[in-house]
Amino acid sequence: MDVARWALQVNYPNHVSVDGIKTAFVNDGWEMYDTMEATFKFDNNTTIKWDGKSRNGYSTYGGGRGTIIYGSEGSVLVNRDLYKLYDREGNLLKTVHSKYKEGGIELGGGGGMTSIHVANFFNTIRGKETLQAPIDDASFSMALVHYGNVAYRINKSFEVDPLTGRMLDLKALELWGREYAKGWEPSI
């Protein structure tokens, strides 16, 4: 989500829709979908589509996880190992490989870029560096993930206030919170 948001220069969407289902691993103990397509529409006439095939090893577009950005003059595929730039007709113009080896498609990844990211986080705490992945920016991408999961659970699309990120659906808002253990409730 981060790469797509950065490329499109967007934060909160104005509309979220999801088509998700649990069919491949029905009795596995997971509560959520194993297949989902989520669509996030933004005010600047751009869209992010997320295609999730949980636990399916099919190599989409020649790689594991990644982002494809379709533009008016061409497209680019970005994943943990490289980026490929294509012209409007689909001809490969350029391939650039990362100098770091990443840990594949597993959650958490692992590898050179992950190590640099973690080291930056700790060095920022120590006052030696500036944080390269600010939490306020990450909150926009995490909101998209939550919106998709909420839309799946309530089985319908909903609008979002693109300035505040607030979901504009009463059924969706019922899921926006948490149950606190006794003694840990917020004081405000």
Residue pairs with C-beta under 8 A, 6 or more apart in sequence:
1 48
1 50
1 141
1 144
1 145
2 137
2 138
2 141
3 67
3 78
4 48
4 67
4 69
5 11
5 48
5 140
5 141
5 144
7 67
7 69
8 42
8 44
8 46
8 48
8 69
9 44
10 42
10 44
10 46
10 48
11 140
11 162
11 165
12 42
12 140
12 143
12 160
12 161
12 162
12 163
12 164
12 165
13 40
13 41
13 42
13 48
13 144
13 147
13 160
13 162
14 41
14 42
14 43
14 159
14 160
14 161
14 162
15 39
15 40
15 41
15 157
15 158
15 159
15 160
16 38
16 39
16 40
16 41
16 147
16 148
16 150
16 151
16 157
16 158
16 159
16 160
17 38
17 39
17 151
17 157
18 36
18 37
18 38
18 39
18 148
18 151
18 152
18 157
19 36
19 37
20 32
20 33
20 35
20 36
20 37
20 38
20 52
20 148
20 152
21 33
21 34
21 35
21 36
22 30
22 32
22 33
22 34
22 35
23 34
23 35
24 34
24 35
24 54
24 55
24 56
25 34
25 54
25 55
32 149
32 152
33 52
33 54
33 152
34 53
34 54
34 55
34 56
35 52
35 53
35 54
35 56
36 50
36 51
36 52
36 54
36 148
36 152
37 49
37 50
37 51
37 52
38 49
38 50
38 52
38 144
38 147
38 148
38 151
39 47
39 48
39 49
39 50
40 47
40 48
40 49
40 50
40 144
40 147
40 148
41 47
42 48
42 162
43 162
48 144
50 144
50 148
51 60
53 60
60 66
61 68
61 77
62 77
63 77
63 79
63 81
64 79
64 80
64 104
64 105
65 79
65 80
65 105
66 77
66 78
66 79
66 80
67 77
67 78
67 79
68 75
68 76
68 77
68 78
69 75
69 76
69 78
72 88
73 87
73 88
74 85
74 86
74 87
74 88
74 93
75 85
75 86
75 90
76 83
76 84
76 85
76 86
77 83
77 84
77 86
80 98
80 102
80 104
80 109
80 111
80 113
81 97
81 98
81 101
81 102
82 95
82 96
82 97
82 98
83 95
83 96
84 92
84 94
84 95
85 92
85 93
85 94
85 95
86 92
86 93
87 93
98 112
98 113
99 112
100 111
100 112
100 113
100 116
101 111
101 112
102 109
102 110
102 111
102 112
102 113
102 114
103 109
103 110
103 111
103 114
108 114
117 132
117 133
120 129
120 131
120 132
120 133
121 131
121 133
123 129
124 130
124 131
140 165
143 165
146 176
147 158
147 160
147 167
150 158
150 167
150 172
150 175
150 176
151 157
151 158
151 172
153 175
154 169
154 171
154 172
154 175
156 169
156 171
158 167
158 168
158 169
158 171
158 172
159 167
159 168
159 169
160 166
160 167
160 168
161 168
167 173
167 176
180 186
